[in-house]
Amino acid sequence: MKSVVLGIDIGGTNTKFGLVEQNGGIVARQRISTHADQPASAFFDRLFGKIEDLKGDVSDGVEIKGIGVGAPNANHHTGMIETPPNLSWGTVDIVELIQRHIDLPVAITNDANASALGEFRFGAAKGMNHFIQITLGTGVGSGIIEEGKLIYGHDGFAGEMGHVTAVRGGRQCNCGKKGCLETYASVNGLRRTIYELLSEMTEKSGLRDLKWEEMTGDKIHEAAKNGDPVAERAFGRTAKILGEAMADAAAYFSPEAFVLFGGMMGAAELILDPVKEHMEENLFPVFKGKIQVIPSALDAGSAGIIGAAALIWGELEKKEKASEGKEEA
Amino acid sequence: MKSVVLGIDIGGTNTKFGLVEQNGGIVARQRISTHADQPASAFFDRLFGKIEDLKGDVSDGVEIKGIGVGAPNANHHTGMIETPPNLSWGTVDIVELIQRHIDLPVAITNDANASALGEFRFGAAKGMNHFIQITLGTGVGSGIIEEGKLIYGHDGFAGEMGHVTAVRGGRQCNCGKKGCLETYASVNGLRRTIYELLSEMTEKSGLRDLKWEEMTGDKIHEAAKNGDPVAERAFGRTAKILGEAMADAAAYFSPEAFVLFGGMMGAAELILDPVKEHMEENLFPVFKGKIQVIPSALDAGSAGIIGAAALIWGELEKKEKASEGKEEA
């Protein structure tokens, strides 16, 4: 009988979930469509309908100790998901919805925070008590670990590095602001940079043959590898803006490392070194040469499950410690 | 017999110190010249030469429980002051130097962190577990409280909001970088803004009659109160840049409040409302309308002593709690 937790990674399109041991091993996993247009309760009915199957996949049997959830706009403090951008759920009490199905400890946090926790427990930041995980995906998210704990802030929404202003008066962001880091350093931001450069440059570029929809991160990466001057410069510009933003973040947090994660890291070889260079150039002197910039060590396909599991394993251990303390006293 | 701590506020010109009760009451205080050109050991010899006098000032007698120090570039983690900008001390082990004189618990931190702790225990942020204190003085410093604790980061130097880039490629900063918030939002930054505006504007302004040295914060404030268009615009520009930077800080920390402190707050009536407005305008939507911008409640003359005392009182209480826990166990 294995002790596991259920880690749930809710995305706008798909939801991944798995049974995860205390050492980060995934003993069983599945994926369902999120059906973002249906109510949250219907989603959890479907999800928990699969849990018995999932348990059946493990030959020696499992005991589920708790449930961790990573989801967009999930608030660790309140247990609510608050009007998530890609789900038509409105504001829902996720913890309550889950506990209707299984009466176990539940902890939730947003997806970027969950991946930071996964990295902290099982990934590239193992043993680091001060680091910033940046997810460079469709958007830009961040999870910030200080003294070994996630920073949540007063209302649970701290760590929104994607919405720090990278360029004053810059690109329109979906959040309503202008110039957010997300509009430059996400995969979609990279595409916008390609369009900007195609407007500025006259050099030949195969990227002119692609429509907006066709211009994926992979295509831009491929073009850069083949020496396309527009694609190359786009990565350079992205790295500059991201490195500058990281230097500012360093002034606030004095981290040991930045861990970079997400779709953009498919082009890690074009991003890591220039980002580090631009960060160094803009660092407050006392931090120069002290901060690592490293790629995530988590598998992109399971990082969300692992992160959600890390969250609840952490909570369970805290509870155990607290109750041990009480017994001793 | 009163229980007190010794709070020491080391500045480039003067050092203030006082005996402070657990409720923040200062029972005796003094000030000496720092003589920044002499070695640190000579400074502490002089300082501790005064301590008996200071104790004598309290009629019922005192028991000193510990010593807190706020000083530029003081590192809480190491107990060292590391090449402070306005002192020719190099890097010195302050804790060791002090314990040569009195063998008591010593805690040190930089001056901006100390004032944040003072505000947290005794001032405008009493009862707030998430806030950012910004000192708008000759430079710009900050102390950041998250979950009721100062953020120190990996190397003890976190919370350098003064050296976040406010204007990309902007004004030269003493730190070597360009465009640091400090070069705009400090009192010296305000003076630089006056010069910038005098170069741009043709309106009549009494500020043209002043030399660089004469153009103090007070003079600029006075001019603005009398309707000087250059001085008025300078405060407006300062408030805009500071408000924008605060909006970014909010995205990282989700604070309950910003507490503003320091010489610039002599002109609080010209700063507070516009800063708040510019912050609101630039906030990530989820934070809008949630974050207070308030003036420090500490007296400028004693805030440094109070802050240093708050630091060591906090440490002493932590130790007491820990030892109580052990006894119970």
Interface residues (C-beta under 8 A of the other chain):
Chain A: E82 N129 H130 I144 E146 E147 K149 I151 Y152 G153 H154 D155 G156 F157 A158 G159 E160 M161 H163 V164 T165 V167 R168 C175 G176 K177 E244 A247 D248 A249 A251 Y252 F253 S254 P255 E256 N282 F284 P285 V286 F287 K290 G325 E328 A329
Chain B: E82 N129 H130 I144 E146 E147 K149 I151 Y152 G153 H154 D155 G156 F157 A158 G159 E160 M161 H163 V164 T165 V167 R168 C175 G176 K177 E244 A247 D248 A249 A251 Y252 F253 S254 P255 E256 N282 F284 P285 V286 F287 K290 G325 E328 A329
